[in-house]
Amino acid sequence: MADIIVTSSKKEITEENMLSLNGLTYRNVKENIAREPVYFFTMILIEMLMLAFNSMLFSKDVQEICQEGFIMDVLIGFVTIFIIAVMVWLIYYMMRQSFKYRSKEISLYMLFGLKQKEIYRNYAKETMLMATLAFAIGAAAGEVLKHFVMAIFYRMFRLDYVIEMNFYYQAIILTALIYFFCYIAALAKIRKKFLRLTINELSQLERTNEKNKASKAIKTRKWLLSGNRLFIWRSVESEIKSIKKIIFFVSFLLMISIVGSSVAMMYTDYENNQIDAEYPYDVMVYHENPDLNFNKEKEILDSSSGIKQSLEYNIYQNQSSYMNNWLYCNLNFFGDRLKDKNGEFDESKLEKEDDYDVYYTYDTYMKLSDYNALLKMLGKKQISLKKDEYVLQIKQRLEPELSDTIRNREITCGNEKLHCKNISTVDFEQNGHNGADYVFVITDEAAQNMTPYYSVLTAMTRKPVTEDITDRFDDDSGNFRYGSNHSILYTSPVLAKKEVEISLKSTVTAVLFPFAYVSLIFLCVAISLLAAHLMSTTKTNKKRYDLLRKMGMTKKEIDMIIHRQLAINYLIPLVMSLIPGWILSIKMSTQFILDTGLHTSYVRYILLSLLWILTVYIVYFIMTDVFFRRNIHYGRER
């Protein structure tokens, strides 16, 4: 943090008084960077992140690829408001710490005849010079990070990213406005407080800071005689009592970072895995007419994209709605809204709830030969059935909700009674084409006793099928139903995987990047606040460690105590944030997995989030530890 005073003794003040204000300013900036390396590093890191993410707002490629680019712009703009508030608070806190711990020297500076307005102007000049230096370094690093972020963005859409020296001057201007606005706002706030202070009040600031610690000085001997652990505990205890609000604020920021990171991990996992699981085929076309007549669609596909494999088939029905009615009454998604007083399905209530009319009128069935042909397209193992068996193919997220009644249910096909061989949850498109949520797989002989319900064309193509190709298909959507998916769902009677990917990944990206952005910024600010406070205690801790040195402790032994003391200080807010962060993240991931059908553990996202958060945490800890020990051993005090 930029201080007005470089000197630490009256002699140095006298020497500096002979220097020009410009020379004093530049020297102060240099000294302040050396005193506050962690804070300076954080401001560079924040500037780097801001520029990289703001560049996405002005990238034409991003706007063209991402259909939901406007939503992402709005969300990034929204989280920027919170980032500005947190940054202003961080900068103001560092300025306040600067005045607090340099109060005696500022008082002496005023005694030499400088007016408070002159001191403030010089202080503001030093602060803005330091901010400009951090901005310049951060902007250069941000240009590099921008390409890394863009490469991730392109990879999400399965596109190759070619590094080009695209300089988005709008992003630079926007980032500069936000960045320097935070400094100006903090300077304006500290100015009101500083100009009202007298020399006596400035002197009292440091006395207030050391007041609590002075009362404990008498007990120093007892600490030392009781062992290192008590020494560390007393040191940590005194710091905690003096910064309760800071600890709670840091814990709050860390909690937001943990939750935000978990959400980003959820959407990343969905983008990487579940889209392919939900939509495994290149093209699927639904016709309400059960007659197999897809000649026009096949001709268009073959001429435009080339057909590798294709299958035309029917979905069947037998005038029964038992499965549909059971799902309406028993799935958590529907709750009790479609039940009558006796707990049975009430069709009249469904007529009033259009958003929940998601199943076909009758239960859906598929021939075994068609099912195996579709599995073969995906390179999956085919199955066999006996004459009196069937398989219930259902979405993986719904399988845990099935009761024993459904698992052991017999179905009637003509004069045959079929029992359930097993429940299958293989990845198999069931958003309206191969049934809505489920389909009964029966033998070809059993299907002869049923009525064709609707027809489907499924194909794997040599080239991606785009929207301009599917627009040429006949529209025979009719009574199309899509099942109980209600989170990140894309439904259409004509389903082209490439179109689905672009649409869903645009939605995922619009949410993922803002959450990752705010998580990173809040994490950096939180740890920077903690590190800044610990560095500010160097003067007090130096006296304690000097006493240990005089009592015979070696430098290595003192370093071990410092490691433990800082580790405890770092762990306290992390543990405090971990408990609510864990609870919120687990609750959100549980619901997310249930809604989307992801095949993963509920704790996966929180563990992944903690992995990279702890990585950043450890980097900051190492930096704090290195500079803290430097100050203790080599006498550089704040």
N, C-alpha and C positions, 0 to 999 in steps of 0.2 A: 504494500500500500504506500502511496506517495505520502511522505512526511515532509514537513516544512523544515525540520531540523535534522541535520546530518550529524551534528556534533554530539558528544556524550560527556563533555567536560567544559568548564569555563574557558580553559586555554584554547580549546578547539573553536569555541564560539568566537573568541577574539580574533583568531586567525581567519575564520570564515567571514567575519565582518568586513575584512579587507577585500574580499572577492566580489565580483559583480554578481547581480541577482541571476543573470543567465548562467554563469558558471556554477552558482549555488544550485540552481534548478537542475541542471544536467547531472551534477554530482549526487544530488538527492535522489533522483530517479534511479541512478545506478545502485546506490546504497539500498534503496527500498526494494528493488528487485532481488538483491542479495538477502534482505531480511525476510521477504515474503515470497519465496520461490514457489510454494505450493499454490498460493492465491494467484500469482502471475500465470502459472501453468494452467490453472483452472479457467481463467479468462481467455487464454489462447484456445483451450479445448472447446469452450462454449462458442466462441466466435467461429471456430472450424466447423462445429456441428450445425450452427445456424446457417452458415453459407452453403453447406452441402445440401441441407434440406430445402432451403429457400430457392436453390437453383432448380429444384424439381418443379417449382411453381411456374417457372418461366421457360421450361424446356418444351419446345414444340413436339419433340418425339414423345415425351411423357404424355402430353395432352392428346396426341393422336392414338397412342397405344392404349391408354387407360380411358375407358368409356366413362368412368366415374371420377375423372380428374377434377371436376368442379367440387365434388364432395371432399376429396382429399385436400384441395386448396382451402375449403371452408374449415375443415377440422384442424389443419396446420395453423390457420389464422386464429382459430379459437384457442388452441393450446399455447400459442405465442403470447396471448394476453396473460396467462398464468406465469409463463416463463419470464415475462417482463417484470411482473410483480415480485417474483422470487429473486431475480437478478438485482433489482433496485434495493431490496432488503439486504442482500449479501454485500453489495458495495457500500451501502450505508453503514452496515455493521462493521465492516473493515475500517471505514473512516472513523467511526466512533471509537474503535479500539485504538486507532492511531493517536487520536487526541488523548485518550485515557492514559495510555502508557508513555506518552511523551509530554505530559502536561507540565512538568517542571521545566523542561527545556524550552517549551513554548512560552512559559512565563518569563524566563530569562531573555528570550528573544524580544518580548514586548518591553522589557526593562531597558533594552538597548535603544529604544526609541521608535521601533516599527509600530505602525498603527494596525489594528486588527483587520481592517479592510485590505491593507497591503499584504499582511500575512495570508489572509484568505485567498487573495488573487494569486499569490505565488503558489499557494497550496493547490488551487484549482489548476494552475498551469502545469504543475508537476503531475497532478492526477491525470489530466487529459493527455499529457505527453506519454505517460506510462500506458494509458489506455490505447493511444494511437500505435505505440510499439507492439502491444499485444494484438491489436487488430491487424496490423500488417503481417505479423508472423502467422496469426490464425487464418488470415485470408489466403496466404500462400499454401498453408497446410490444408485449408478447406477445398482448394481447387483439386488437390490430390484425392481427398476423401470423396469429393463429388463423383469422381470416376468410379470409385469403389461402390458407392451407393447406387449409381446408375447401372453398374454391372449386375448388382443384385436385382434391381428392378427388371432389367432385360431378361435375366435368367428366370424370373418368375413367370414371364410370358413365353419362355422357351425360344428366345431370340438371341442372336449373337450381338454382343456389344463391341463396337469398334471405337477405340479411344480417339476422340477428336478434340482439338483445342478450341472448344466453344466457350467463349467468355460471355457470361450473362451479366452484363453491366447492371441490369435491373435488380438482380439478386444482390450484387455488391451494394447498390444504393440502399435497398430495403434493409439489408443486414446492418449497414453502417448507421442508418436512422434508428433502428431498434437498439443497437449496441450503445451508441453515444447518448441516446435519450435516457438510457438507464443511468449512465454516469451523471448526466446533467441533472436528472431528477434527484439523485442521491446528494449531489453537491448543493442543490437548492435547499434540500431538507437539512443538511448539516450546517449550512450557512446561518440559518436562523438561530440555531443553538449556539454556534461558536461566537457570533457577534454579540451575544448577550452575556458572555462569560467575562468575569474580571480576573485579574492576576491571582487574587486570593482563591477564587472558585476553581481556577485551573490547578492550583497547587493542591486543593482539597480532593481533586479527582484521583490522584495517585494515592493519597492517604486513604480514601475510601476503598480503593482497590486492595490495599495491604492491611486494612483494619482487621478483617477476620483472621488473616494469617498471623498477625502479630500476637494475638491471644493464644495461639497454639505454639509459639516459639519456645515457651517454657517447657513444653512437653517433648522437645526435640530429643533430649537425652534418653527419655523413656522409649521413644520410637526406635532409636538406634540400638539400645540395649535389648530390645524385644525381638530383634531379627528383621530381615529384609522384607518379609511378608507384611508385617505391621507397618513398616515404613511406606511400602507401596500402597497399602490400603489407606493410610492417613493422607497420603498425597492425592490419591484418586478421590477420596471422600471430600477433601477441601475443595477440589475443582468442581465436583458434582454440585455441591451446595451453592457455588457461585454462578453456575450456568444451568440451572434447572430448565429455564425456558428454552435455551439453546438446544439442550438434549432432546426435549420433547419436539421441538421444531425439526431438528435433524431426523429424529425417528419418524416423524410424519412424512417428511420428504422421501425417506428411504422406503416407507410403506407404499407410497404412491409409485415409486420406481419399481418395486417388486411386483405390484399388481399390474402396472402398465406393461412391464416386461412379460409377465405371464400371458396377458391378452395378446401381445404381439406374437408370442410363441404359439398360442392356439391357432391364430389365423395363418401363421407360417406352416404349421403342420397340416392344416386343412388344405392349403394351397398345394403342398408337396405330395400329399397322399390321397385325400378323400375325393378330390375331383376326378382322378382316374378311377377310383373305386366306384363312385356313383355313376360315372358316365364312361364305361369302358369301350364302347363301340364308336366308330367314326360317324356313322349316320344311322338314325332310327326314324322311321316314318309310320305314323298311326293313321289308319283309315277306319272310320266307323263301319263302312260296308265290309262284311266278312269275306266277300269275293276277293280272291287273290289277283289283284290287277294293279301291278306296279310297273308296267312296261315303260310309261313315260318317265318316271323317276329313275329307273335303271338306265334308260337311254341317256338322260341328262348327266347322271353321275359318271357313266362310262366315258362319255365324250369330254367331260370337264376335269374329272379327277382320277378316273381309272378305277375300276372295281377289282380288288384282289379276291374278296370272298363276299358272298351275299346269301341271304336266306329270306324267303317269303313264307310266312306261317300264320296260323290262326291261334287266337286265344279263345277258350271255350267257356260255356256256362251251362248249368243244369237247373235253372230256375230257383236255386237256393241262395239265400242271403245270410246264412247262419254266421259265417266268418266275419262278414262286414259288420253285422249287428253286434257281435261279441267285441270287436275292436272299438266300435263307437262307445260301448258301455264300460270297457275295462282299461283302455290306454290312459296313461296319465295326461296325455295331451288334451283329451276331451273332458276329463274330470267327470262331473255329474250333470253337465249341462244338457245331455241328450237322453237322460233317463227319466222314466216316469216314477210314480210314487213307490212302485214295487221293485224298482231297480232294473226294469226291462227297457229295451230300446224304444224310444218314442219318436216315430217318424214325423209326427207333426212338429216337434221341436226342431228337427233337422231342416224342415222347410223354411223355418224362420232364421236359421243360422247358415246363410249361404257360404260363409268362410270355412265352415266345417263339413261341407258336402264334398268330401274328398275321395270317396270310394265309388266304384261302379255299382249299378243297381244289384247285380248278381255277383256271387263269388267267381273268381277267375281260375281257369285250369289251362295246363299246357301239356302237349304230347311229349313223351320221353325222348323221342327221336329229335324233335326240335330243340329241346333243352340241351341234349348232348351236342348237337351241332353248334349251338351258341357257346357252350363251354369250350368246344374244340377251337372256335375262332379266337378265344382268349388264351389258348394253350393250357387249359385246365383239365384235370382228370374227369373222365366221363363216369357216369353211374349206371347201375342196372337195377331193375325192379322186377319182383315177382308179380304174378297176375293179381294178387290181392294186396299189393303194397302201393303206397304213394309217398312222396317227399314234399314237405312243406318248405318251399323256398321263401325266406322272409329276410327283411333287412336286419342286420346284426344288432342295431340299437333296440329293436323291438323284441328280440328273442328272450331277454330276461323277464319280460312282462307276461309271457305266455303262461297260462295256468295248466295244470295237469289235465283238465278237461279238454283243452285244445290239443295237447301233446298226445293224448290217448284216444282222440276222437276217431270214430269210424265214419266214412263217407260212403254214400250209395251211388253207384254208377250202373244204371240199368238194374240188373238182377244181382250185381256183385257188391259185396261189402269190402271196402278197402281200409286197411289200418295203416297207421303212420310208421314208416320205416325209420325215419329220422328227420330232424329239423336241420335244414341247410342255410348257412348264412354267407355263402361265398359272394364275392363282389359281382353283382349282376344287376343291370339297370332295371329298377322297379319304381320308376317315377311316372308311371302311366302306360308304358309300352308292354313290358312283361309283367302286367298286373300293377296295381297300386299298393305298394308296401309288401305285397305277398303274391304268390301264385302256387297252386297245387300242381305238382308234376305227377302225371299218371301215365300208365302204359298206353301205347297207341290203340290197343284193342278197347280199352276202357273209354278212350276219347270218342270212339265211334258211337257210343251211346249218348253223347252230349251234342249241344248245339253250338256251331261257330258263333262267337260273340263279336269279335272285330279282327281285323287283319293288321299285320306288322311287317315292315321291310327293315331288315338289319343288314348293314354292310360295313366292310373294312375297305378303305380306299388307299390308293397309292399316294395321292396328294391331299392336303387338307381341304375340307369342304367349307366354303365360305358362305356368307349370308346371301350374296347375289345369286348363288347357285340354288339354294333352298327356296328362294323367293319364286322360282319358276315351277315348283312342285304344285300339284293340285291341293286345294284346301278342303279336307274331308275330316275336320276335327270332331265335329258333332259332340258326342257325350264324353269327351276326354276327361279323365280324372287322374290326379297325380299323387295321392297318398298324403300321409300325415307329416311330411317334412315341413318344418316351419322355421328353419334357420339356414340362411344362405342357399336358397333353393332356386334352381332354374328349371322351369317346366315349359314344354312346348310339344305339340303333336309331331312337329318336325324337329328332330334333335340333331344338330351338327356339333360334333365335339369341339371343333375349333372355335365356333361361335360361343359355345358354353364356356370354354376356357377364358376367352377374352372378357366375357361378361362377368363371370364369377371372380376371376383374378383381379379385375378392375375394382370390384366391390371389396375384396379382401385387401388389396393394396391400399385403397382409400382409408381403411381402418388401421392397417398394420403400421404404416410409416408414421402417422401422427403419434400413435401409442409408443413406438420405439423412440421417437424424437423426444417426447416429454419425459420418458423414462430415463434416457441418457442425461438430459439436462438436469433434471431434479437430482439424479444420483451424484453428478459432479458438484452441484451446489451444496448438497447435504454434506458430502465428505470434506469439501473445501471449508465449510463453516467449522466443522469439527477440528480439522487440521489447523485452521487459523487460531482457534482458541488455544490449542495445545502449544503452538509456537509462541503465543503471547505469554505463556507461563514460564518462559525460559529464565527470566530474571529471578523469579522466586525459586524455581527449581535449582538454578545454578548454585545458590547459597547452600541449599540442602546437600547437593552432591559434592560441593567443595568441602563440607564438613565430613562427609563420608571419606573423601580422599585423605583428609588430615588424620582420620582415625585409622588409616592403613589400608583401605580398600584399593585394589588395583583398577586400572582403566577398564580391563576386561570385565571385572566384577560389576563395576558401575554401569557398563554397557548392558549387562544382563538385566539389571534392575530397570534401566530405562526401557528395554524391550518389553518387559512385563508390564510396566506402568502404562506405556502407550497402548499395548495390546488390550488391556482392560478398558481403557478409555474408548478405544475403537469398538470393542465388543458390546458395551452397554447399550448404545443407541441401535446397534444392529439387532440385538436380541429383542429389544423393545419393539422394533418395527417388524421383526420376523413373525411374532405371534399373530397380530391382526392381519398382516400381509398374507401369512400362510392360510388363515381361515378364509379370507375373502377369495384368494386365488383358488383354493380347493373347491369352494362353493361354485365359483364361476366356471372352472374347468369341468366339474361334474355335470353341470347343466349343459355346457357346450358340447361335451362328448355325447350326452344323451340326445341332444337336438340334432347333431350332425352325423352320428353313427361312427365316429372315429374309433379305430381299434387301438386303444392305448390306455395307459394307466392314468388315474386321476391326478397323481402326484408328479407326473412327468414334466408338466409345464413349470411348476413352481421350482422343481429341482434344476431344470435347465436355466431358469431365470437366476436362481441363486448362484449357479456356476459362473456365469459371466459377471454378475454383480460382485461376487466375491473376488473375481479376478481384478476388477477395477479397484475394489476396496483394498486389496493387498498392494497394488501399485502405489496407491496413495499412502498406505501405511508405511511402506518402505521409504517413500520420499520424506514423509514426516519424521520417521526414525533417523534417517541420515542427517537431515538438517537440524533436528533437535539435538542430536549428539554433537554435531559440529558447534552449535551454540554453547552447549554445556562445557565442552572441552577446550574450545578455542576462544571463548569469551565474547562471541558476537551476540549481543543482547538486543531485544526489541526496544 
